[in-house]
Amino acid sequence: DVITGQRKWDPIKREDYLFVGCVHRGKIILIGKKNVRAVNLSDGKDTWSTPIDLESEFVSGRGFYDGEHYYLPTTGRQLLKLDLEAGK
């Protein structure tokens, strides 16, 4: 909590997450080497039932956020369009 300095939830294990892609409607979007995960800012719990699996692809850049979607470049020369509400 910014005002009190008290921890609102336990730290998230880093695992293979590389960076925070964006913050979307109260969720942090964590970009990993092979998956994307959404975590609720209010309680630190997963927002989507399962992370988005990039299958045989690897993240190859930062990507960008357009307000509804996150576009993520991969090693397979693709630009993936991720639906941040549905987690697909």
N, C-alpha and C positions, 0 to 999 in steps of 0.2 A: 504494500500500500504506500503510495507516494507521500501521503500526509503523515501517517503514523510511523512508517518504516517497518511495520510488522509484516511478516511473511504471510501471504494469502494462500499459498499452496506449496507443496514440496517441490524442490528443483526437479527438472526433467532430465533424465539421463541423455547424454549427448548422442550415444550410439553412433550411427554414421551420418547424422544430420550435419549439413554443411553451413547453412545460413537460414535466417528468417526471410522468406520471400516477400511477405507483406503482412499487414493486419487487415482483416476483412470482417466487418460486422461483429466485433468482439471475439474474433479468433485469430491466433497467430498461425500462419502457414509456414511450416517447417519443411525445408527442402533438403532431402537426403540424397545420397549417391544413387539410390535405386528406388526411392519412394517419396511420397509427399504426405504429410500428416497435418491435421488441424487440431489445435489445442484451444480450449475455451479460456479466455483471459480471467474470467471471474472465479474459476475453481481449479484450473490446471488439468481438467479431464479432457480426453479425446472427444472431439465433436463428431467426427465421422465414425461409422461402425468399424471400418477398416481403412488403413492408409491406402492411397493410390499407388499401386505397384507399377513401376516403369518397365516391367518384364525384362527383356534382354538389353534394354537401353541404359545408358548412364547419363547423368546430368552433365552438360558441357558448357554451361554459362549461367548467368544470373537470371535471365528472363525478365518479364515485366508484368505489371498489374494494370488492368484497365477499369477497375471499379466493380466488375462482375466476374471476370476470369483472370487466370494467371497463365501466361504463355511461357513455356519452358523449353529451351533448346536441349537436344540430346545428341549423343554420339552417332546416332543413326541418321544424321542430317535431317532431323524432323523438328518441327516447332509444335509442341503439344499444347492444346487449348484445354485447360483444366477448369471445370465448373466448380467454383468454390462453395456453392450452396449444397450441391448434391454429392460432392466428393468423388466426381468421376472425370 
